[in-house]
């Protein structure tokens, strides 16, 4: 199948939909309207999910012979088996499904003119439940957002010491907690832990308390689709083949717990309680047209991190909204994912340079993505200048950090053609009170 020349579809897709024919994101759904009630793969298109288990079982892929021996991947409870088929397979399946839905489709018999299969396989998105798209074996959170790193570092240590000496030389990261990654819509319990109530006390004396400085972190999440053998690094020039696709990510953070615990080994309980991701994986192919140049680096990198192209990061428009319980929504942030200094291939190359073996379903966080101006920051810590300046909300409320009942919604999309947006849907979490 070749790439489409038009993104018009015979299926009605609303203007401005994140799930245009240019996209075709993959996820895991369940629904009372599907023949299989257990979680299984689907794609999102317009206001519908296409149930790939039903589609595959009813000869929906009959005109794509290469996938016939692998149809079982569409009846699995995660996308890991599909991801493991590799980038070429993802390309062929995505292009085939685009051709099935194209307005001038040559495959009308597959779905457009097949009323029985349409009834079985096309389900309104409002009638499906989303699940985590992949089983995640390992989660590595990077720190590639240099604007965030500098702004937060300036608040904490002053501009002269905002960035560590290694920051521009390597993609800094730490290993985070995979088991507490949850799908959009999952409630988030306010964590409790050790905090310093009196920062002036000598020596500092911790108390046990619910976090009083609960924050968000606006990030992209990236899924890995290719394993490398233990001991064999992945060259930066071939790292693209390991990248399945991307989701939106909110890496919830308890800043007061983090302040006390992070020296000497970095965040632990401040980060391990929850990470929310959007449910639909936007494939690397769908994001290919939106590469742009990363932020400038003022010094060269070591050879194993040198890429062969200057346009190496995605330009995805990102937005963060905050909605207090029973109150109006305030848009806090509008920024772009291009505000990072390290690309995903560089992250893969650095992660594996020691010989670390990545596995299918492993997950990367980009690090907090921020611009440099008010209204572009990717966390409340930056918006509130470290908790010193109140954030004015619609309706008169104020925040420095999150209150119980607050709902945070992250959205993201690439492109400016309202009929061909490549979007992610929503990444949503509401804060619940801590356990007493």
C-alpha positions as a Markdown table, in Angstrom:
| # | Residue | x | y | z |
|---|---|---|---|---|
| 1 | Unk | 0.0 | 0.0 | 0.0 |
| 2 | Unk | 1.2 | 3.5 | -0.8 |
| 3 | Unk | 0.7 | 6.6 | 1.2 |
| 4 | Unk | -2.6 | 8.4 | 0.7 |
| 5 | Unk | -2.8 | 11.6 | -1.4 |
| 6 | Unk | -6.0 | 12.7 | 0.3 |
| 7 | Unk | -7.3 | 12.3 | 3.8 |
| 8 | Unk | -11.0 | 12.3 | 2.9 |
| 9 | Unk | -13.0 | 9.3 | 4.1 |
| 10 | Unk | -16.3 | 7.7 | 3.3 |
| 11 | Unk | -16.8 | 7.5 | 7.1 |
| 12 | Unk | -17.9 | 10.9 | 8.5 |
| 13 | Unk | -15.0 | 12.3 | 10.5 |
| 14 | Unk | -15.7 | 15.6 | 12.2 |
| 15 | Unk | -13.6 | 18.6 | 11.3 |
| 16 | Unk | -11.0 | 19.0 | 14.0 |
| 17 | Unk | -11.0 | 15.4 | 15.1 |
| 18 | Unk | -7.7 | 14.2 | 16.6 |
| 19 | Unk | -8.4 | 10.9 | 14.9 |
| 20 | Unk | -8.4 | 11.8 | 11.2 |
| 21 | Unk | -7.5 | 9.5 | 8.4 |
| 22 | Unk | -4.0 | 11.0 | 8.6 |
| 23 | Unk | -3.6 | 9.4 | 12.1 |
| 24 | Unk | -4.8 | 5.8 | 12.7 |
| 25 | Unk | -3.7 | 5.4 | 16.4 |
| 26 | Unk | -3.8 | 2.0 | 18.0 |
| 27 | Unk | -5.1 | 1.2 | 21.5 |
| 28 | Unk | -6.7 | -1.5 | 23.6 |
| 29 | Unk | -10.5 | -1.4 | 24.3 |
| 30 | Unk | -13.3 | -3.4 | 25.7 |
| 31 | Unk | -17.0 | -2.8 | 25.2 |
| 32 | Unk | -20.3 | -4.5 | 25.8 |
| 33 | Unk | -20.9 | -4.0 | 22.0 |
| 34 | Unk | -18.0 | -6.2 | 20.9 |
| 35 | Unk | -18.1 | -9.9 | 20.3 |
| 36 | Unk | -15.1 | -10.2 | 22.7 |
| 37 | Unk | -15.7 | -8.5 | 26.0 |
| 38 | Unk | -12.1 | -8.9 | 27.1 |
| 39 | Unk | -9.5 | -6.1 | 26.2 |
| 40 | Unk | -8.2 | -6.3 | 22.7 |
| 41 | Unk | -6.7 | -4.0 | 19.9 |
| 42 | Unk | -8.5 | -1.3 | 18.1 |
| 43 | Unk | -7.8 | 1.9 | 16.1 |
| 44 | Unk | -9.5 | 5.2 | 16.6 |
| 45 | Unk | -10.9 | 7.0 | 13.6 |
| 46 | Unk | -13.2 | 10.0 | 13.9 |
| 47 | Unk | -15.8 | 9.3 | 16.6 |
| 48 | Unk | -15.4 | 5.5 | 16.3 |
| 49 | Unk | -13.1 | 2.7 | 17.3 |
| 50 | Unk | -12.5 | -0.1 | 14.8 |
| 51 | Unk | -12.5 | -3.3 | 16.7 |
| 52 | Unk | -9.5 | -5.1 | 15.1 |
| 53 | Unk | -10.3 | -8.5 | 16.7 |
| 54 | Unk | -13.7 | -8.5 | 14.9 |
| 55 | Unk | -12.2 | -7.0 | 11.7 |
| 56 | Unk | -9.5 | -9.6 | 11.5 |
| 57 | Unk | -11.9 | -12.5 | 12.3 |
| 58 | Unk | -14.2 | -11.5 | 9.5 |
| 59 | Unk | -11.5 | -11.4 | 6.7 |
| 60 | Unk | -11.0 | -7.6 | 7.1 |
| 61 | Unk | -7.3 | -8.1 | 6.3 |
| 62 | Unk | -7.9 | -10.5 | 3.4 |
| 63 | Unk | -6.3 | -8.0 | 1.0 |
| 64 | Unk | -3.1 | -7.7 | 3.1 |
| 65 | Unk | -1.6 | -11.2 | 2.7 |
| 66 | Unk | 1.6 | -10.5 | 4.8 |
| 67 | Unk | -0.5 | -10.1 | 8.0 |
| 68 | Unk | -2.5 | -13.3 | 7.6 |
| 69 | Unk | 0.0 | -15.5 | 9.6 |
| 70 | Unk | 0.0 | -12.9 | 12.3 |
| 71 | Unk | -3.7 | -12.2 | 12.8 |
| 72 | Unk | -3.6 | -13.5 | 16.4 |
| 73 | Unk | -1.9 | -10.2 | 17.4 |
| 74 | Unk | -5.3 | -8.5 | 17.0 |
| 75 | Unk | -6.9 | -10.7 | 19.7 |
| 76 | Unk | -4.2 | -10.1 | 22.4 |
| 77 | Unk | -4.9 | -8.1 | 25.6 |
| 78 | Unk | -2.1 | -5.7 | 24.7 |
| 79 | Unk | -0.3 | -4.3 | 21.6 |
| 80 | Unk | 3.0 | -5.9 | 22.5 |
| 81 | Unk | 2.7 | -8.7 | 19.9 |
| 82 | Unk | 1.7 | -6.2 | 17.2 |
| 83 | Unk | 4.5 | -3.8 | 18.2 |
| 84 | Unk | 7.0 | -6.7 | 18.0 |
| 85 | Unk | 6.2 | -7.2 | 14.3 |
| 86 | Unk | 8.4 | -4.1 | 13.6 |
| 87 | Unk | 8.1 | -0.8 | 11.9 |
| 88 | Unk | 7.6 | -2.1 | 8.4 |
| 89 | Unk | 4.6 | -4.1 | 9.6 |
| 90 | Unk | 3.2 | -1.1 | 11.4 |
| 91 | Unk | 3.5 | 0.9 | 8.2 |
| 92 | Unk | 1.8 | -1.7 | 6.0 |
| 93 | Unk | -1.1 | -2.2 | 8.5 |
| 94 | Unk | -1.6 | 1.5 | 9.0 |
| 95 | Unk | -1.6 | 2.2 | 5.2 |
| 96 | Unk | -3.9 | -0.6 | 4.6 |
| 97 | Unk | -6.5 | 0.7 | 7.1 |
| 98 | Unk | -6.2 | 4.2 | 5.7 |
| 99 | Unk | -6.9 | 2.7 | 2.2 |
| 100 | Unk | -10.0 | 0.8 | 3.7 |
| 101 | Unk | -11.4 | 4.1 | 5.0 |
| 102 | Unk | -10.3 | 6.4 | 2.0 |
| 103 | Unk | -13.1 | 8.1 | 0.2 |
| 104 | Unk | -12.0 | 6.6 | -3.1 |
| 105 | Unk | -11.1 | 3.2 | -1.6 |
| 106 | Unk | -10.4 | 0.3 | -3.9 |
| 107 | Unk | -11.3 | -2.0 | -1.0 |
| 108 | Unk | -14.9 | -1.0 | -0.6 |
| 109 | Unk | -15.9 | -4.7 | -0.2 |
| 110 | Unk | -13.9 | -5.0 | 3.0 |
| 111 | Unk | -15.9 | -2.5 | 5.1 |
| 112 | Unk | -17.6 | 0.3 | 3.3 |
| 113 | Unk | -20.0 | -2.0 | 1.5 |
| 114 | Unk | -20.0 | -4.7 | 4.2 |
| 115 | Unk | -22.9 | -3.6 | 6.5 |
| 116 | Unk | -22.6 | -6.7 | 8.7 |
| 117 | Unk | -18.9 | -6.0 | 9.5 |
| 118 | Unk | -19.5 | -2.3 | 10.0 |
| 119 | Unk | -22.1 | -3.1 | 12.6 |
| 120 | Unk | -19.8 | -5.6 | 14.3 |
| 121 | Unk | -16.5 | -3.7 | 14.2 |
| 122 | Unk | -17.3 | 0.1 | 14.2 |
| 123 | Unk | -18.1 | 1.1 | 17.8 |
| 124 | Unk | -18.7 | 4.7 | 19.0 |
| 125 | Unk | -15.8 | 5.8 | 21.1 |
| 126 | Unk | -18.2 | 6.9 | 23.8 |
| 127 | Unk | -19.2 | 3.2 | 24.2 |
| 128 | Unk | -15.7 | 1.8 | 24.7 |
| 129 | Unk | -13.5 | 1.5 | 27.7 |
| 130 | Unk | -9.8 | 2.2 | 27.2 |
| 131 | Unk | -7.0 | 0.1 | 28.8 |
| 132 | Unk | -3.2 | 0.5 | 28.9 |
| 133 | Unk | -2.1 | -0.1 | 25.4 |
| 134 | Unk | 1.0 | -2.2 | 26.1 |
| 135 | Unk | 2.4 | -4.2 | 29.0 |
| 136 | Unk | 5.2 | -2.0 | 30.2 |
| 137 | Unk | 8.2 | -3.9 | 31.5 |
| 138 | Unk | 10.5 | -0.9 | 32.2 |
| 139 | Unk | 10.0 | 2.8 | 32.5 |
| 140 | Unk | 12.8 | 5.3 | 32.0 |
| 141 | Unk | 12.1 | 9.0 | 32.6 |
| 142 | Unk | 14.4 | 11.4 | 30.7 |
| 143 | Unk | 15.1 | 15.1 | 31.4 |
| 144 | Unk | 15.2 | 16.4 | 27.9 |
| 145 | Unk | 13.2 | 19.6 | 28.4 |
| 146 | Unk | 16.0 | 22.2 | 28.8 |
| 147 | Unk | 13.7 | 25.1 | 29.3 |
| 148 | Unk | 12.1 | 23.3 | 32.3 |
| 149 | Unk | 15.4 | 22.2 | 33.6 |
| 150 | Unk | 16.8 | 25.7 | 33.5 |
| 151 | Unk | 13.7 | 27.4 | 35.0 |
| 152 | Unk | 13.2 | 24.9 | 37.8 |
| 153 | Unk | 17.0 | 24.9 | 38.4 |
| 154 | Unk | 17.0 | 28.7 | 38.6 |
| 155 | Unk | 14.2 | 28.6 | 41.2 |
| 156 | Unk | 16.1 | 26.1 | 43.3 |
| 157 | Unk | 19.8 | 27.0 | 42.8 |
| 158 | Unk | 20.0 | 30.3 | 40.9 |
| 159 | Unk | 20.8 | 30.8 | 37.2 |
| 160 | Unk | 24.5 | 30.1 | 37.5 |
| 161 | Unk | 23.9 | 26.6 | 38.8 |
| 162 | Unk | 20.6 | 25.9 | 37.2 |
| 163 | Unk | 22.0 | 23.1 | 34.9 |
| 164 | Unk | 24.4 | 20.5 | 35.9 |
| 165 | Unk | 27.7 | 20.4 | 34.0 |
| 166 | Unk | 26.6 | 17.1 | 32.2 |
| 167 | Unk | 23.3 | 18.3 | 31.0 |
| 168 | Unk | 24.2 | 19.3 | 27.5 |
| 169 | Unk | 26.5 | 16.3 | 27.1 |
| 170 | Unk | 24.1 | 13.4 | 27.7 |
| 171 | Unk | 20.4 | 12.6 | 27.9 |
| 172 | Unk | 20.0 | 12.5 | 31.7 |
| 173 | Unk | 17.4 | 10.0 | 33.0 |
| 174 | Unk | 16.4 | 7.8 | 35.9 |
| 175 | Unk | 14.5 | 4.5 | 36.1 |
| 176 | Unk | 11.0 | 5.0 | 37.2 |
| 177 | Unk | 8.1 | 2.8 | 38.3 |
| 178 | Unk | 6.3 | 0.9 | 35.5 |
| 179 | Unk | 3.6 | -0.7 | 37.7 |
| 180 | Unk | 1.9 | 2.6 | 38.6 |
| 181 | Unk | 1.5 | 3.8 | 35.0 |
| 182 | Unk | -2.3 | 4.1 | 34.5 |
| 183 | Unk | -4.5 | 4.9 | 31.6 |
| 184 | Unk | -6.3 | 8.3 | 31.2 |
| 185 | Unk | -9.3 | 8.7 | 33.5 |
| 186 | Unk | -7.9 | 6.7 | 36.4 |
| 187 | Unk | -8.3 | 8.7 | 39.7 |
| 188 | Unk | -5.0 | 9.7 | 41.4 |
| 189 | Unk | -4.7 | 9.4 | 45.1 |
| 190 | Unk | -2.7 | 12.2 | 46.8 |
| 191 | Unk | 0.5 | 10.5 | 48.1 |
| 192 | Unk | 1.8 | 10.8 | 51.7 |
| 193 | Unk | 5.4 | 10.6 | 52.8 |
| 194 | Unk | 8.2 | 12.4 | 54.6 |
| 195 | Unk | 8.3 | 16.2 | 54.1 |
| 196 | Unk | 10.1 | 19.1 | 55.8 |
| 197 | Unk | 7.4 | 21.3 | 57.4 |
| 198 | Unk | 10.0 | 23.8 | 58.7 |
| 199 | Unk | 12.7 | 24.4 | 56.1 |
| 200 | Unk | 14.6 | 26.8 | 58.5 |
| 201 | Unk | 15.1 | 24.1 | 61.2 |
| 202 | Unk | 18.7 | 23.0 | 61.9 |
| 203 | Unk | 19.0 | 20.1 | 61.4 |
| 204 | Unk | 15.9 | 19.5 | 59.2 |
| 205 | Unk | 13.3 | 17.4 | 60.8 |
| 206 | Unk | 10.9 | 15.4 | 58.6 |
| 207 | Unk | 7.2 | 14.7 | 59.4 |
| 208 | Unk | 4.8 | 12.3 | 57.8 |
| 209 | Unk | 2.1 | 14.1 | 55.9 |
| 210 | Unk | 0.0 | 14.1 | 52.7 |
| 211 | Unk | 1.9 | 16.0 | 50.0 |
| 212 | Unk | 1.1 | 19.7 | 50.1 |
| 213 | Unk | 2.9 | 20.4 | 46.9 |
| 214 | Unk | 1.4 | 18.0 | 44.4 |
| 215 | Unk | 2.3 | 18.8 | 40.8 |
| 216 | Unk | 2.0 | 17.8 | 37.2 |
| 217 | Unk | 4.6 | 17.2 | 34.6 |
| 218 | Unk | 3.7 | 17.6 | 30.9 |
| 219 | Unk | 5.6 | 15.0 | 28.9 |
| 220 | Unk | 5.5 | 12.8 | 25.9 |
| 221 | Unk | 5.7 | 9.0 | 26.4 |
| 222 | Unk | 7.4 | 6.8 | 23.9 |
| 223 | Unk | 6.9 | 3.0 | 23.4 |
| 224 | Unk | 9.7 | 0.7 | 22.3 |
| 225 | Unk | 9.0 | -2.0 | 19.7 |
| 226 | Unk | 12.4 | -3.6 | 19.1 |
| 227 | Unk | 14.6 | -5.6 | 21.4 |
| 228 | Unk | 18.4 | -5.5 | 21.4 |
| 229 | Unk | 20.6 | -8.2 | 22.7 |
| 230 | Unk | 22.2 | -7.7 | 26.1 |
| 231 | Unk | 25.6 | -6.2 | 25.5 |
| 232 | Unk | 24.8 | -4.8 | 22.0 |
| 233 | Unk | 24.1 | -1.0 | 21.9 |
| 234 | Unk | 21.6 | 0.4 | 19.4 |
| 235 | Unk | 23.3 | 2.9 | 17.0 |
| 236 | Unk | 21.6 | 6.3 | 16.9 |
| 237 | Unk | 21.3 | 5.9 | 13.1 |
| 238 | Unk | 19.1 | 2.8 | 13.5 |
| 239 | Unk | 17.3 | 3.8 | 16.7 |
| 240 | Unk | 14.2 | 4.9 | 14.8 |
| 241 | Unk | 13.4 | 1.2 | 14.1 |
| 242 | Unk | 12.9 | 0.7 | 17.9 |
| 243 | Unk | 10.3 | 3.5 | 18.3 |
| 244 | Unk | 6.7 | 2.2 | 18.1 |
| 245 | Unk | 4.9 | 5.5 | 18.8 |
| 246 | Unk | 4.0 | 8.1 | 21.3 |
| 247 | Unk | 1.3 | 9.0 | 23.9 |
| 248 | Unk | 0.7 | 12.0 | 26.2 |
| 249 | Unk | 2.1 | 11.6 | 29.7 |
| 250 | Unk | 1.5 | 13.3 | 33.0 |
| 251 | Unk | 4.2 | 12.3 | 35.5 |
| 252 | Unk | 2.5 | 13.4 | 38.7 |
| 253 | Unk | 5.1 | 14.7 | 41.2 |
| 254 | Unk | 5.1 | 15.4 | 44.9 |
| 255 | Unk | 7.5 | 18.3 | 45.1 |
| 256 | Unk | 7.8 | 18.4 | 48.9 |
| 257 | Unk | 8.5 | 14.6 | 49.2 |
| 258 | Unk | 11.0 | 15.0 | 46.4 |
| 259 | Unk | 12.8 | 17.9 | 48.0 |
| 260 | Unk | 13.6 | 15.8 | 51.1 |
| 261 | Unk | 14.4 | 12.5 | 49.5 |
| 262 | Unk | 16.2 | 13.2 | 46.2 |
| 263 | Unk | 19.7 | 13.5 | 47.4 |
| 264 | Unk | 21.7 | 11.4 | 46.8 |
| 265 | Unk | 19.9 | 9.0 | 44.5 |
| 266 | Unk | 17.1 | 11.1 | 42.9 |
| 267 | Unk | 13.3 | 10.9 | 43.1 |
| 268 | Unk | 11.7 | 7.8 | 44.6 |
| 269 | Unk | 8.3 | 8.1 | 46.5 |
| 270 | Unk | 7.8 | 11.6 | 45.0 |
| 271 | Unk | 7.3 | 10.0 | 41.6 |
| 272 | Unk | 6.4 | 6.3 | 42.0 |
| 273 | Unk | 2.7 | 6.7 | 43.0 |
| 274 | Unk | 1.2 | 7.4 | 39.6 |
| 275 | Unk | 1.9 | 8.3 | 36.0 |
| 276 | Unk | -1.0 | 8.9 | 33.6 |
| 277 | Unk | -0.9 | 8.3 | 29.8 |
| 278 | Unk | -3.4 | 8.8 | 27.0 |
| 279 | Unk | -4.8 | 5.5 | 25.7 |
| 280 | Unk | -4.1 | 5.7 | 21.9 |
| 281 | Unk | -0.6 | 5.2 | 20.6 |
| 282 | Unk | 0.2 | 7.5 | 17.7 |
| 283 | Unk | 2.5 | 5.5 | 15.5 |
| 284 | Unk | 5.9 | 6.9 | 14.5 |
| 285 | Unk | 4.8 | 6.9 | 10.8 |
| 286 | Unk | 1.9 | 9.3 | 11.6 |
| 287 | Unk | 4.4 | 11.7 | 13.3 |
| 288 | Unk | 7.0 | 11.6 | 10.5 |
| 289 | Unk | 5.7 | 14.7 | 8.7 |
| 290 | Unk | 6.0 | 16.8 | 11.9 |
| 291 | Unk | 9.8 | 16.5 | 12.5 |
| 292 | Unk | 11.5 | 19.8 | 13.2 |
| 293 | Unk | 14.8 | 21.0 | 14.6 |
| 294 | Unk | 15.4 | 20.6 | 18.3 |
| 295 | Unk | 16.6 | 23.4 | 20.5 |
| 296 | Unk | 20.2 | 24.5 | 19.8 |
| 297 | Unk | 23.0 | 23.0 | 21.8 |
| 298 | Unk | 26.0 | 25.3 | 22.4 |
| 299 | Unk | 28.6 | 22.4 | 22.4 |
| 300 | Unk | 29.1 | 19.3 | 20.4 |
| 301 | Unk | 28.1 | 15.8 | 21.6 |
| 302 | Unk | 30.1 | 12.6 | 21.6 |
| 303 | Unk | 30.1 | 10.7 | 18.3 |
| 304 | Unk | 27.6 | 8.0 | 19.5 |
| 305 | Unk | 24.9 | 10.7 | 19.9 |
| 306 | Unk | 25.5 | 12.4 | 16.5 |
| 307 | Unk | 22.5 | 12.1 | 14.2 |
| 308 | Unk | 22.5 | 12.3 | 10.5 |
| 309 | Unk | 19.6 | 14.8 | 10.3 |
| 310 | Unk | 18.9 | 18.2 | 11.9 |
| 311 | Unk | 15.2 | 17.8 | 12.0 |
| 312 | Unk | 15.0 | 15.2 | 14.8 |
| 313 | Unk | 12.2 | 16.1 | 17.2 |
| 314 | Unk | 8.4 | 16.3 | 16.8 |
| 315 | Unk | 6.5 | 19.5 | 16.7 |
| 316 | Unk | 3.3 | 18.6 | 18.6 |
| 317 | Unk | 1.1 | 21.3 | 20.1 |
| 318 | Unk | 0.5 | 20.6 | 23.8 |
| 319 | Unk | -2.1 | 22.1 | 26.1 |
| 320 | Unk | -2.8 | 21.7 | 29.9 |
| 321 | Unk | -6.1 | 22.5 | 31.4 |
| 322 | Unk | -7.0 | 22.6 | 35.1 |
| 323 | Unk | -10.6 | 22.2 | 36.3 |
| 324 | Unk | -11.3 | 22.5 | 40.1 |
| 325 | Unk | -14.2 | 20.4 | 41.3 |
| 326 | Unk | -17.5 | 22.1 | 40.3 |
| 327 | Unk | -15.7 | 25.1 | 38.8 |
| 328 | Unk | -14.6 | 26.5 | 35.4 |
| 329 | Unk | -11.7 | 25.2 | 33.4 |
| 330 | Unk | -8.5 | 27.3 | 33.1 |
| 331 | Unk | -6.0 | 26.7 | 30.3 |
| 332 | Unk | -2.6 | 26.8 | 32.1 |
| 333 | Unk | -0.2 | 25.9 | 29.3 |
| 334 | Unk | 0.2 | 26.0 | 25.5 |
| 335 | Unk | 3.6 | 24.9 | 24.2 |
| 336 | Unk | 5.3 | 22.5 | 21.7 |
| 337 | Unk | 7.1 | 19.2 | 22.1 |
| 338 | Unk | 10.0 | 20.7 | 20.1 |
| 339 | Unk | 11.1 | 22.3 | 23.4 |
| 340 | Unk | 13.6 | 19.5 | 24.1 |
| 341 | Unk | 17.3 | 19.2 | 23.6 |
| 342 | Unk | 17.6 | 15.4 | 23.0 |
| 343 | Unk | 15.7 | 13.4 | 20.4 |
| 344 | Unk | 14.1 | 10.0 | 21.0 |
| 345 | Unk | 16.8 | 8.2 | 18.9 |
| 346 | Unk | 19.5 | 9.9 | 21.1 |
| 347 | Unk | 17.6 | 8.6 | 24.1 |
| 348 | Unk | 17.6 | 5.1 | 22.7 |
| 349 | Unk | 21.3 | 5.2 | 21.8 |
| 350 | Unk | 22.3 | 6.6 | 25.2 |
| 351 | Unk | 20.1 | 4.1 | 27.1 |
| 352 | Unk | 21.7 | 1.2 | 25.3 |
| 353 | Unk | 25.3 | 2.4 | 25.0 |
| 354 | Unk | 26.3 | 0.3 | 28.0 |
| 355 | Unk | 24.7 | -2.8 | 26.4 |
| 356 | Unk | 21.4 | -2.4 | 28.3 |
| 357 | Unk | 18.8 | -4.5 | 26.6 |
| 358 | Unk | 15.5 | -2.8 | 25.8 |
| 359 | Unk | 12.4 | -4.9 | 25.4 |
| 360 | Unk | 9.2 | -4.6 | 23.5 |
| 361 | Unk | 6.8 | -2.5 | 25.5 |
| 362 | Unk | 9.5 | -0.5 | 27.4 |
| 363 | Unk | 8.5 | 3.0 | 28.0 |
| 364 | Unk | 10.3 | 6.4 | 27.9 |
| 365 | Unk | 9.2 | 9.7 | 29.3 |
| 366 | Unk | 10.6 | 12.8 | 27.6 |
| 367 | Unk | 10.9 | 14.9 | 30.7 |
| 368 | Unk | 8.9 | 18.0 | 31.4 |
| 369 | Unk | 8.3 | 20.1 | 28.3 |
| 370 | Unk | 8.1 | 23.8 | 28.8 |
| 371 | Unk | 8.6 | 27.0 | 26.8 |
| 372 | Unk | 10.4 | 30.0 | 28.1 |
| 373 | Unk | 7.4 | 32.4 | 28.7 |
| 374 | Unk | 4.4 | 32.7 | 31.0 |
| 375 | Unk | 1.7 | 30.3 | 29.8 |
| 376 | Unk | 4.2 | 27.8 | 28.3 |
| 377 | Unk | 5.4 | 26.1 | 31.5 |
| 378 | Unk | 4.9 | 22.3 | 31.8 |
| 379 | Unk | 4.4 | 22.2 | 35.6 |
| 380 | Unk | 2.9 | 24.2 | 38.4 |
| 381 | Unk | 6.3 | 24.5 | 40.1 |
| 382 | Unk | 7.3 | 26.8 | 37.2 |
| 383 | Unk | 4.0 | 28.6 | 36.9 |
| 384 | Unk | 4.0 | 29.4 | 40.7 |
| 385 | Unk | 7.7 | 30.2 | 40.9 |
| 386 | Unk | 8.3 | 27.4 | 43.3 |
| 387 | Unk | 5.0 | 28.0 | 45.2 |
| 388 | Unk | 5.7 | 31.7 | 45.8 |
| 389 | Unk | 3.2 | 33.2 | 43.3 |
| 390 | Unk | -0.5 | 32.2 | 43.2 |
| 391 | Unk | -1.9 | 31.1 | 39.8 |
| 392 | Unk | -5.1 | 32.9 | 39.0 |
| 393 | Unk | -7.9 | 30.6 | 37.8 |
| 394 | Unk | -11.1 | 31.2 | 35.9 |
| 395 | Unk | -13.9 | 31.9 | 38.4 |
| 396 | Unk | -11.6 | 33.5 | 41.0 |
| 397 | Unk | -9.9 | 30.5 | 42.6 |
| 398 | Unk | -6.1 | 30.4 | 43.0 |
| 399 | Unk | -3.5 | 27.6 | 43.1 |
| 400 | Unk | 0.2 | 27.1 | 43.7 |
| 401 | Unk | -0.1 | 23.3 | 43.6 |
| 402 | Unk | -3.0 | 20.9 | 43.1 |
| 403 | Unk | -6.0 | 20.6 | 45.5 |
| 404 | Unk | -8.1 | 17.5 | 46.0 |
| 405 | Unk | -10.8 | 17.4 | 43.4 |
| 406 | Unk | -8.8 | 19.1 | 40.7 |
| 407 | Unk | -8.8 | 17.5 | 37.3 |
| 408 | Unk | -5.9 | 18.0 | 34.9 |
| 409 | Unk | -6.4 | 17.4 | 31.2 |
| 410 | Unk | -3.6 | 17.3 | 28.7 |
| 411 | Unk | -4.3 | 17.4 | 25.0 |
| 412 | Unk | -1.9 | 17.3 | 22.1 |
| 413 | Unk | -2.0 | 17.3 | 18.3 |
| 414 | Unk | 0.2 | 17.8 | 15.3 |
| 415 | Unk | -0.6 | 19.7 | 12.1 |
| 416 | Unk | -2.7 | 22.7 | 11.2 |
| 417 | Unk | -5.2 | 21.1 | 8.7 |
| 418 | Unk | -8.4 | 20.6 | 10.7 |
| 419 | Unk | -9.3 | 17.7 | 8.5 |
| 420 | Unk | -5.9 | 15.9 | 8.9 |
| 421 | Unk | -4.9 | 16.4 | 12.5 |
| 422 | Unk | -2.7 | 13.8 | 14.1 |
| 423 | Unk | -3.9 | 13.9 | 17.7 |
| 424 | Unk | -3.6 | 11.9 | 20.9 |
| 425 | Unk | -7.0 | 12.4 | 22.5 |
| 426 | Unk | -6.9 | 13.3 | 26.2 |
| 427 | Unk | -4.7 | 12.4 | 29.2 |
| 428 | Unk | -6.9 | 13.0 | 32.2 |
| 429 | Unk | -6.5 | 12.5 | 36.0 |
| 430 | Unk | -8.5 | 13.8 | 39.0 |
| 431 | Unk | -6.9 | 14.1 | 42.4 |
| 432 | Unk | -8.5 | 12.2 | 45.3 |
| 433 | Unk | -7.8 | 12.9 | 49.0 |
| 434 | Unk | -5.0 | 11.0 | 50.7 |
| 435 | Unk | -5.7 | 7.9 | 52.8 |
| 436 | Unk | -6.3 | 9.0 | 56.4 |
